Amino acid sequence: MRVVGVNIPDGKKVETALTYIYGVGRESANEILKEAGVDTDKRAKNLTGEEINKIQSIIEKNFKIEGELRQIVKQNINRLKEIQTYRGTRHTKRLPARGQRTKSNARVVKGHLRKTVGSGKRKAALK
């Protein structure tokens, strides 16, 4: 089943299934279902066409989602880079922007690049 151009899993409850849309979390999913008058315990595969249309129209009317939201986030980050704020420079250098330590952690952001001598060696068994 597709809602607003996103495939929604059939076997999950509607409340959880709506969170597969970028920009819709638990709280906003509950708001959408309450406004549409759909039971939150209902499975996504059991929705009628009328209920799907109600949900879709509410989402399109009240929420910024998917591509539009991603574009807004990207513009915000680019604005920070342009005005050369601290956060913008952290984004440019691909480092954590929210105050996390980088001396011992931040492997996800920095990548698996190790700068010590012994870290890049192959194990003796592989030689």
DSSP file (Angstrom, degrees, kcal/mol; ACC not computed):
  #  RESIDUE AA STRUCTURE BP1 BP2  ACC     N-H-->O    O-->H-N    N-H-->O    O-->H-N    TCO  KAPPA ALPHA  PHI   PSI    X-CA   Y-CA   Z-CA
    1    1 A M              0   0    0      0, 0.0     7,-3.2     0, 0.0     2,-0.5   0.000 360.0 360.0 360.0 140.4    0.0    0.0    0.0
    2    2 A R  E     +A    7   0A   0      5,-0.2     2,-0.4     3,-0.0     5,-0.2  -0.939 360.0 180.0-116.3 131.7    1.2    3.5   -0.9
    3    3 A V  E >  S-A    6   0A   0      3,-2.3     3,-1.5    -2,-0.5    50,-0.0  -0.994  78.4 -14.1-127.6 124.1    0.5    6.7    1.1
    4    4 A V  T 3  S-     0   0    0     -2,-0.4    -1,-0.1     1,-0.3     3,-0.1   0.841 129.7 -53.4  53.3  39.0    2.0   10.0   -0.2
    5    5 A G  T 3  S+     0   0    0      1,-0.2     2,-0.4    61,-0.0    -1,-0.3   0.597 115.1 112.2  78.8  11.4    4.4    8.1   -2.5
    6    6 A V  E <   -A    3   0A   0     -3,-1.5    -3,-2.3    15,-0.0     2,-0.4  -0.962  69.2-122.0-120.8 133.5    5.8    5.8    0.3
    7    7 A N  E     -A    2   0A   0     -2,-0.4    -5,-0.2    -5,-0.2    -3,-0.0  -0.579  28.6-157.7 -71.5 128.9    5.3    2.1    0.6
    8    8 A I        -     0   0    0     -7,-3.2     2,-0.1    -2,-0.4    10,-0.1  -0.918  22.4-110.6-111.1 133.1    3.7    1.3    4.0
    9    9 A P        -     0   0    0      0, 0.0     3,-0.4     0, 0.0    35,-0.2  -0.387  21.3-149.6 -64.6 135.9    4.1   -2.2    5.5
   10   10 A D  S    S+     0   0    0      1,-0.2    35,-1.7    34,-0.1    34,-0.4   0.861  87.5  56.3 -75.0 -37.6    0.7   -4.1    5.5
   11   11 A G  S    S+     0   0    0     33,-0.2    -1,-0.2    32,-0.1     2,-0.2   0.582  92.0  85.2 -77.4  -9.4    1.2   -6.2    8.6
   12   12 A K  S    S-     0   0    0     -3,-0.4    32,-2.5     1,-0.1    33,-0.2  -0.494  89.1 -92.7 -93.0 161.3    1.9   -3.4   11.1
   13   13 A K  B  >  -B   43   0B   0     30,-0.2     4,-2.8    -2,-0.2     3,-0.4  -0.380  38.2-115.9 -65.9 151.2   -0.6   -1.2   13.0
   14   14 A V  H  > S+     0   0    0     28,-2.7     4,-2.3     1,-0.2     5,-0.2   0.874 114.3  58.8 -58.6 -39.8   -1.5    2.0   11.2
   15   15 A E  H  4 S+     0   0    0     25,-0.9     4,-0.5    27,-0.3    -1,-0.2   0.910 114.2  36.5 -56.0 -45.7    0.1    4.1   13.9
   16   16 A T  H >4 S+     0   0    0     -3,-0.4     3,-0.9    24,-0.2     4,-0.2   0.865 112.8  58.4 -75.8 -38.5    3.5    2.4   13.4
   17   17 A A  H >< S+     0   0    0     -4,-2.8     3,-1.5     1,-0.3    -2,-0.2   0.856  99.7  57.8 -62.8 -35.9    3.1    2.1    9.6
   18   18 A L  G >< S+     0   0    0     -4,-2.3     3,-1.7     1,-0.3    -1,-0.3   0.764  91.7  70.3 -67.3 -23.6    2.7    5.9    9.2
   19   19 A T  G <  S+     0   0    0     -3,-0.9    -1,-0.3    -4,-0.5     5,-0.2   0.593  80.1  76.9 -71.0  -7.7    6.1    6.5   10.9
   20   20 A Y  G <  S+     0   0    0     -3,-1.5     2,-0.5    -4,-0.2    -1,-0.3   0.627  77.0  90.2 -73.3 -12.9    7.8    5.0    7.7
   21   21 A I  S X  S-     0   0    0     -3,-1.7     3,-2.1     3,-0.2     2,-0.3  -0.745  92.5-114.2 -84.6 128.1    7.0    8.3    6.1
   22   22 A Y  T 3  S+     0   0    0     -2,-0.5    44,-2.2     1,-0.3    47,-0.2  -0.461 103.8  25.4 -64.3 121.0   10.0   10.8    6.6
   23   23 A G  T 3  S+     0   0    0     -2,-0.3     2,-0.5    42,-0.2    -1,-0.3   0.341  99.7  99.4 105.4  -5.0    8.7   13.6    8.8
   24   24 A V    <   +     0   0    0     -3,-2.1    -1,-0.2    -5,-0.2    -3,-0.2  -0.962  47.0 171.6-117.4 117.6    5.9   11.6   10.5
   25   25 A G     >  -     0   0    0     -2,-0.5     4,-2.1    -3,-0.1     5,-0.2  -0.317  51.2 -78.0-106.8-166.8    6.7   10.3   14.0
   26   26 A R  H  > S+     0   0    0      2,-0.2     4,-2.4     1,-0.2     5,-0.2   0.936 127.1  46.8 -60.6 -49.4    4.6    8.6   16.7
   27   27 A E  H  > S+     0   0    0      1,-0.2     4,-2.2     2,-0.2    -1,-0.2   0.938 115.3  44.2 -61.7 -48.8    3.0   11.8   17.9
   28   28 A S  H  > S+     0   0    0      1,-0.2     4,-2.4     2,-0.2    -1,-0.2   0.844 110.8  55.8 -68.7 -30.8    2.1   13.2   14.5
   29   29 A A  H  X S+     0   0    0     -4,-2.1     4,-2.4     2,-0.2    -1,-0.2   0.918 108.6  48.0 -63.7 -42.8    0.9    9.7   13.4
   30   30 A N  H  X S+     0   0    0     -4,-2.4     4,-2.4     2,-0.2    -2,-0.2   0.905 111.1  50.6 -63.4 -41.0   -1.5    9.7   16.3
   31   31 A E  H  X S+     0   0    0     -4,-2.2     4,-2.4     2,-0.2    -2,-0.2   0.927 110.9  49.1 -60.9 -45.2   -2.7   13.3   15.5
   32   32 A I  H  X S+     0   0    0     -4,-2.4     4,-2.2     1,-0.2    -2,-0.2   0.925 113.1  46.2 -60.4 -46.9   -3.3   12.2   11.9
   33   33 A L  H  X>S+     0   0    0     -4,-2.4     5,-2.4     2,-0.2     4,-1.2   0.871 112.1  50.8 -67.0 -37.1   -5.3    9.1   12.9
   34   34 A K  H  <5S+     0   0    0     -4,-2.4    -1,-0.2     2,-0.2    -2,-0.2   0.920 112.7  46.1 -64.9 -43.1   -7.4   11.1   15.4
   35   35 A E  H  <5S+     0   0    0     -4,-2.4    -2,-0.2     1,-0.2    -1,-0.2   0.857 115.0  46.9 -67.9 -35.3   -8.2   13.7   12.9
   36   36 A A  H  <5S-     0   0    0     -4,-2.2    -1,-0.2    -5,-0.2    -2,-0.2   0.654 109.6-124.3 -80.2 -15.5   -9.1   11.1   10.2
   37   37 A G  T  <5 +     0   0    0     -4,-1.2     2,-0.4     1,-0.3    -3,-0.2   0.831  59.0 146.9  75.3  32.9  -11.2    9.1   12.7
   38   38 A V      < -     0   0    0     -5,-2.4    -1,-0.3    -6,-0.1     2,-0.2  -0.841  53.9-111.7-104.1 139.1   -9.2    5.9   12.2
   39   39 A D    >   -     0   0    0     -2,-0.4     3,-1.0     1,-0.1   -25,-0.2  -0.491  18.2-143.2 -68.8 132.5   -8.7    3.4   15.0
   40   40 A T  T 3  S+     0   0    0      1,-0.2   -25,-0.9    -2,-0.2   -24,-0.2   0.735  97.4  58.5 -71.4 -21.8   -5.0    3.3   16.0
   41   41 A D  T 3  S+     0   0    0    -28,-0.1    -1,-0.2   -27,-0.1     2,-0.1   0.542  82.0 110.4 -84.2  -6.7   -5.1   -0.5   16.6
   42   42 A K  S <  S-     0   0    0     -3,-1.0   -28,-2.7   -29,-0.1   -27,-0.3  -0.393  71.9-119.0 -69.8 144.1   -6.2   -1.2   13.1
   43   43 A R  B >   -B   13   0B   0    -30,-0.3     3,-1.2     1,-0.1   -30,-0.2  -0.535  19.7-119.9 -80.9 151.2   -3.7   -3.0   10.8
   44   44 A A  G >  S+     0   0    0    -32,-2.5     3,-1.2   -34,-0.4   -33,-0.2   0.836 112.1  57.4 -62.2 -33.8   -2.6   -1.1    7.6
   45   45 A K  G 3  S+     0   0    0    -35,-1.7    -1,-0.3     1,-0.2   -34,-0.1   0.720 100.9  58.8 -71.2 -19.0   -3.9   -3.9    5.3
   46   46 A N  G <  S+     0   0    0     -3,-1.2    -1,-0.2   -36,-0.2    -2,-0.2   0.392  78.9 116.2 -91.3   3.8   -7.4   -3.5    6.8
   47   47 A L    <   -     0   0    0     -3,-1.2     2,-0.1    -4,-0.2    -3,-0.0  -0.476  61.7-131.4 -73.0 142.1   -7.8    0.2    5.9
   48   48 A T     >  -     0   0    0     -2,-0.2     4,-2.1     1,-0.1     5,-0.2  -0.452  24.0-108.7 -85.1 165.5  -10.5    1.1    3.4
   49   49 A G  H  > S+     0   0    0      1,-0.2     4,-2.2     2,-0.2     5,-0.1   0.864 119.8  54.4 -61.7 -36.6   -9.8    3.3    0.4
   50   50 A E  H  > S+     0   0    0      2,-0.2     4,-2.1     1,-0.2    -1,-0.2   0.908 108.3  48.3 -64.5 -43.2  -11.8    6.2    2.0
   51   51 A E  H  > S+     0   0    0      2,-0.2     4,-2.6     1,-0.2    -2,-0.2   0.898 110.6  51.4 -64.8 -40.6   -9.7    6.0    5.2
   52   52 A I  H  X S+     0   0    0     -4,-2.1     4,-2.7     1,-0.2    -2,-0.2   0.917 109.9  49.6 -62.2 -43.5   -6.5    6.0    3.1
   53   53 A N  H  X S+     0   0    0     -4,-2.2     4,-2.4     2,-0.2    -1,-0.2   0.892 110.6  50.2 -63.8 -39.7   -7.7    9.1    1.2
   54   54 A K  H  X S+     0   0    0     -4,-2.1     4,-2.2     2,-0.2    -2,-0.2   0.949 112.6  46.3 -61.3 -49.3   -8.5   10.9    4.5
   55   55 A I  H  X S+     0   0    0     -4,-2.6     4,-2.4     1,-0.2    -2,-0.2   0.918 113.3  49.9 -58.9 -45.4   -5.1   10.2    5.9
   56   56 A Q  H  X S+     0   0    0     -4,-2.7     4,-2.5     1,-0.2    -1,-0.2   0.904 110.8  48.3 -63.5 -42.6   -3.3   11.2    2.7
   57   57 A S  H  X S+     0   0    0     -4,-2.4     4,-2.0     2,-0.2    -1,-0.2   0.883 111.5  50.3 -67.6 -37.0   -5.2   14.5    2.5
   58   58 A I  H  X S+     0   0    0     -4,-2.2     4,-2.4     2,-0.2     5,-0.3   0.920 112.1  47.6 -64.9 -44.0   -4.5   15.4    6.1
   59   59 A I  H  X S+     0   0    0     -4,-2.4     4,-2.1     1,-0.2    -2,-0.2   0.934 113.7  46.9 -62.8 -46.5   -0.8   14.6    5.7
   60   60 A E  H  < S+     0   0    0     -4,-2.5    -1,-0.2     1,-0.2    -2,-0.2   0.857 117.0  44.5 -64.9 -34.4   -0.6   16.7    2.5
   61   61 A K  H  < S+     0   0    0     -4,-2.0    -2,-0.2    -5,-0.2    -1,-0.2   0.889 126.3  23.9 -76.9 -40.7   -2.5   19.6    4.1
   62   62 A N  H  < S+     0   0    0     -4,-2.4     2,-0.4    -5,-0.2    -2,-0.2   0.585 110.8  60.0-108.5 -13.4   -0.8   19.8    7.5
   63   63 A F     <  -     0   0    0     -4,-2.1     2,-0.6    -5,-0.3   -39,-0.1  -0.911  60.8-139.2-127.4 146.4    2.7   18.3    7.2
   64   64 A K        +     0   0    0     -2,-0.4     2,-0.3   -41,-0.1    -4,-0.1  -0.909  44.8 166.5 -94.5 122.3    6.0   18.9    5.4
   65   65 A I    >>  -     0   0    0     -2,-0.6     3,-1.2    -5,-0.1     4,-0.9  -0.847  34.0 -11.9-136.3 169.1    7.2   15.4    4.5
   66   66 A E  H 3> S+     0   0    0    -44,-2.2     4,-2.5    -2,-0.3     5,-0.2  -0.086 123.9   9.0  45.8-121.6    9.7   13.4    2.4
   67   67 A G  H 3> S+     0   0    0      1,-0.2     4,-2.2     2,-0.2    -1,-0.2   0.861 130.8  51.7 -60.3 -41.3   11.4   15.4   -0.4
   68   68 A E  H <> S+     0   0    0     -3,-1.2     4,-1.9     2,-0.2    -1,-0.2   0.920 113.2  44.6 -62.6 -44.5   10.1   18.8    0.7
   69   69 A L  H  X S+     0   0    0     -4,-0.9     4,-2.4     2,-0.2    -2,-0.2   0.905 112.2  51.6 -67.5 -42.4   11.3   18.3    4.3
   70   70 A R  H  X S+     0   0    0     -4,-2.5     4,-2.3     1,-0.2    -1,-0.2   0.890 109.7  51.3 -60.1 -39.4   14.7   16.9    3.2
   71   71 A Q  H  X S+     0   0    0     -4,-2.2     4,-2.3    -5,-0.2    -1,-0.2   0.895 109.1  50.0 -65.2 -41.1   15.2   19.9    1.0
   72   72 A I  H  X S+     0   0    0     -4,-1.9     4,-2.2     2,-0.2    -2,-0.2   0.920 111.3  48.4 -63.2 -44.9   14.4   22.3    3.9
   73   73 A V  H  X S+     0   0    0     -4,-2.4     4,-2.2     1,-0.2    -2,-0.2   0.914 111.8  49.9 -61.8 -43.6   16.9   20.5    6.2
   74   74 A K  H  X S+     0   0    0     -4,-2.3     4,-2.5     1,-0.2    -1,-0.2   0.899 110.0  50.5 -63.0 -40.9   19.5   20.7    3.4
   75   75 A Q  H  X S+     0   0    0     -4,-2.3     4,-2.3     2,-0.2    -1,-0.2   0.889 108.8  52.4 -64.0 -39.3   18.9   24.4    2.9
   76   76 A N  H  X S+     0   0    0     -4,-2.2     4,-2.0     2,-0.2    -2,-0.2   0.917 111.0  46.6 -62.4 -43.6   19.3   25.0    6.7
   77   77 A I  H  X S+     0   0    0     -4,-2.2     4,-2.0     1,-0.2    -2,-0.2   0.908 112.0  50.6 -66.1 -42.1   22.6   23.2    6.7
   78   78 A N  H  X S+     0   0    0     -4,-2.5     4,-2.5     1,-0.2    -1,-0.2   0.873 108.1  53.3 -63.7 -36.6   23.8   25.1    3.7
   79   79 A R  H  X S+     0   0    0     -4,-2.3     4,-2.2     2,-0.2    -1,-0.2   0.915 108.2  50.0 -63.0 -43.1   22.8   28.4    5.3
   80   80 A L  H  <>S+     0   0    0     -4,-2.0     5,-2.0     1,-0.2     8,-0.3   0.886 111.9  48.7 -61.9 -38.7   24.9   27.5    8.4
   81   81 A K  H ><5S+     0   0    0     -4,-2.0     3,-0.8     3,-0.2    -2,-0.2   0.909 110.2  51.6 -66.6 -42.4   27.8   26.7    6.1
   82   82 A E  H 3<5S+     0   0    0     -4,-2.5    -2,-0.2     1,-0.3    -1,-0.2   0.898 111.9  43.9 -64.4 -41.9   27.5   30.0    4.2
   83   83 A I  T 3<5S-     0   0    0     -4,-2.2    -1,-0.3    -5,-0.1    -2,-0.2   0.423 109.5-128.4 -86.2   4.1   27.4   32.2    7.3
   84   84 A Q  T < 5 +     0   0    0     -3,-0.8    -3,-0.2    -4,-0.2    -2,-0.1   0.879  43.3 169.7  53.9  49.8   30.3   30.1    8.7
   85   85 A T     >< -     0   0    0     -5,-2.0     4,-2.3     1,-0.1     5,-0.2  -0.348  50.2-103.4 -77.7 169.9   28.8   29.3   12.0
   86   86 A Y  H  > S+     0   0    0      1,-0.2     4,-2.1     2,-0.2     5,-0.2   0.941 124.7  48.2 -59.3 -48.1   30.5   26.8   14.3
   87   87 A R  H  > S+     0   0    0      1,-0.2     4,-2.1     2,-0.2    -1,-0.2   0.885 109.9  53.3 -61.0 -38.6   27.9   24.2   13.4
   88   88 A G  H  > S+     0   0    0     -8,-0.3     4,-2.2     1,-0.2    -1,-0.2   0.903 108.4  48.5 -63.7 -41.6   28.3   25.0    9.7
   89   89 A T  H  X S+     0   0    0     -4,-2.3     4,-2.3     2,-0.2    -1,-0.2   0.863 109.0  54.0 -68.1 -33.9   32.0   24.4    9.9
   90   90 A R  H  <>S+     0   0    0     -4,-2.1     5,-2.7     2,-0.2     4,-0.4   0.906 109.2  48.4 -64.4 -40.7   31.5   21.1   11.7
   91   91 A H  H ><5S+     0   0    0     -4,-2.1     3,-1.0     3,-0.2    -2,-0.2   0.913 110.7  51.4 -63.1 -42.2   29.1   20.0    8.9
   92   92 A T  H 3<5S+     0   0    0     -4,-2.2    -2,-0.2     1,-0.3    -1,-0.2   0.903 112.4  44.9 -62.1 -42.2   31.7   21.0    6.3
   93   93 A K  T 3<5S-     0   0    0     -4,-2.3    -1,-0.3    -5,-0.1    -2,-0.2   0.448 112.5-121.4 -81.7   0.2   34.5   19.0    8.0
   94   94 A R  T < 5 +     0   0    0     -3,-1.0    -3,-0.2    -4,-0.4    -2,-0.1   0.906  67.6 133.8  58.4  45.9   32.1   16.1    8.5
   95   95 A L      < -     0   0    0     -5,-2.7    -1,-0.2    -6,-0.1    -2,-0.1  -0.764  68.9 -73.5-116.2 164.7   32.5   16.1   12.3
   96   96 A P        -     0   0    0      0, 0.0     3,-0.3     0, 0.0    -1,-0.1  -0.364  40.3-165.1 -60.4 136.3   29.8   15.8   15.0
   97   97 A A  S    S+     0   0    0      1,-0.2    -7,-0.1     2,-0.1    -6,-0.1   0.449  72.4  67.7-103.4  -2.3   27.9   19.1   15.2
   98   98 A R  S    S-     0   0    0     -8,-0.1    -1,-0.2   -11,-0.0   -11,-0.0  -0.001 115.7 -87.4-116.0  30.7   26.2   18.7   18.5
   99   99 A G  S    S+     0   0    0     -3,-0.3    -2,-0.1     1,-0.2     2,-0.1   0.561  72.4 150.3  87.1   8.1   28.9   18.8   21.0
  100  100 A Q        -     0   0    0      1,-0.1    -1,-0.2     2,-0.0     2,-0.1  -0.376  51.8-103.0 -72.5 155.3   30.0   15.1   21.1
  101  101 A R        -     0   0    0      1,-0.1    -1,-0.1    -2,-0.1     4,-0.1  -0.472  30.7-173.8 -76.1 150.4   33.6   14.3   22.0
  102  102 A T        +     0   0    0     -2,-0.1    -1,-0.1     2,-0.1    -2,-0.0   0.456  63.4  85.1-122.6  -5.1   35.8   13.3   19.1
  103  103 A K  S    S+     0   0    0      1,-0.1    -2,-0.0     0, 0.0    -1,-0.0   0.941 114.4   6.9 -65.4 -45.5   39.0   12.2   20.8
  104  104 A S  S    S+     0   0    0      0, 0.0    -1,-0.1     0, 0.0    -2,-0.1   0.666 132.8  30.0-112.4 -20.4   37.9    8.6   21.4
  105  105 A N        +     0   0    0      1,-0.1    -3,-0.0    -4,-0.1    -5,-0.0  -0.105  62.9  97.2-115.8-146.8   34.6    8.2   19.6
  106  106 A A     >  +     0   0    0     -2,-0.1     4,-2.5     3,-0.1     5,-0.3   0.770  42.4 144.0  67.2  30.2   32.8    9.7   16.6
  107  107 A R  H  >  +     0   0    0      1,-0.2     4,-1.8     2,-0.2     6,-0.2   0.864  67.1  56.6 -65.2 -35.7   33.8    6.7   14.4
  108  108 A V  H  4 S+     0   0    0      2,-0.2    -1,-0.2     1,-0.2     4,-0.1   0.937 115.7  34.8 -63.5 -46.0   30.5    6.9   12.5
  109  109 A V  H  4 S+     0   0    0      1,-0.2    -2,-0.2     2,-0.1    -1,-0.2   0.917 122.3  43.8 -76.0 -44.2   30.9   10.5   11.4
  110  110 A K  H  < S-     0   0    0     -4,-2.5     3,-0.3     1,-0.2    -2,-0.2   0.706 107.9-128.9 -76.4 -19.1   34.7   10.5   10.9
  111  111 A G     <  -     0   0    0     -4,-1.8    -1,-0.2    -5,-0.3    -2,-0.1  -0.316  37.7 -61.6  92.5 177.7   34.7    7.2    9.1
  112  112 A H  S    S+     0   0    0     -2,-0.1     2,-0.6    -4,-0.1    -1,-0.2  -0.012  85.4 136.1 -91.1  31.8   36.9    4.1    9.8
  113  113 A L        -     0   0    0     -3,-0.3     2,-0.4    -6,-0.2    -3,-0.0  -0.710  35.9-166.4 -84.5 116.6   40.1    6.0    9.1
  114  114 A R        -     0   0    0     -2,-0.6    -2,-0.1     1,-0.1     6,-0.0  -0.854  13.0-169.5-105.6 139.6   42.7    5.2   11.8
  115  115 A K        +     0   0    0     -2,-0.4     2,-0.1     4,-0.0    -1,-0.1   0.356  52.8 100.8-111.8   6.0   45.8    7.3   12.1
  116  116 A T  S    S-     0   0    0      1,-0.1     4,-0.5     2,-0.0     3,-0.3  -0.482  77.3-116.5 -88.1 166.0   47.9    5.3   14.5
  117  117 A V  S >  S+     0   0    0      1,-0.2     3,-0.6    -2,-0.1     4,-0.1   0.932 106.5  39.7 -69.6 -47.9   50.8    3.1   13.3
  118  118 A G  G >  S+     0   0    0      1,-0.2     3,-0.8     2,-0.1    -1,-0.2   0.545  95.2  80.8 -83.3  -6.5   49.6   -0.4   14.3
  119  119 A S  G 3  S+     0   0    0     -3,-0.3    -1,-0.2     1,-0.2    -2,-0.1   0.795  91.1  48.2 -75.3 -26.3   45.9    0.0   13.4
  120  120 A G  G <  S+     0   0    0     -3,-0.6    -1,-0.2    -4,-0.5    -2,-0.1   0.450  85.3 117.9 -92.3   1.1   46.2   -0.6    9.7
  121  121 A K    <   -     0   0    0     -3,-0.8     2,-0.2    -4,-0.1     3,-0.1  -0.337  64.7-122.7 -70.4 146.2   48.4   -3.8   10.0
  122  122 A R        -     0   0    0      1,-0.1    -1,-0.1     2,-0.0     5,-0.1  -0.577  35.8 -99.3 -81.6 152.7   47.2   -7.1    8.7
  123  123 A K    >>  -     0   0    0     -2,-0.2     3,-0.9     1,-0.1     4,-0.6  -0.351  27.2-116.9 -71.2 154.7   47.0   -9.9   11.2
  124  124 A A  G >4 S+     0   0    0      1,-0.3     3,-0.8     2,-0.2    -1,-0.1   0.816 112.6  60.8 -62.0 -32.2   49.8  -12.5   11.2
  125  125 A A  G 34 S+     0   0    0      1,-0.2    -1,-0.3     2,-0.1    -2,-0.0   0.796 100.9  53.8 -68.2 -27.8   47.4  -15.3   10.2
  126  126 A L  G <4        0   0    0     -3,-0.9    -1,-0.2     1,-0.2    -2,-0.2   0.655 360.0 360.0 -82.1 -15.1   46.5  -13.5    6.9
  127  127 A K    <<        0   0    0     -3,-0.8    -1,-0.2    -4,-0.6    -2,-0.1   0.484 360.0 360.0 -69.9 360.0   50.2  -13.2    5.7
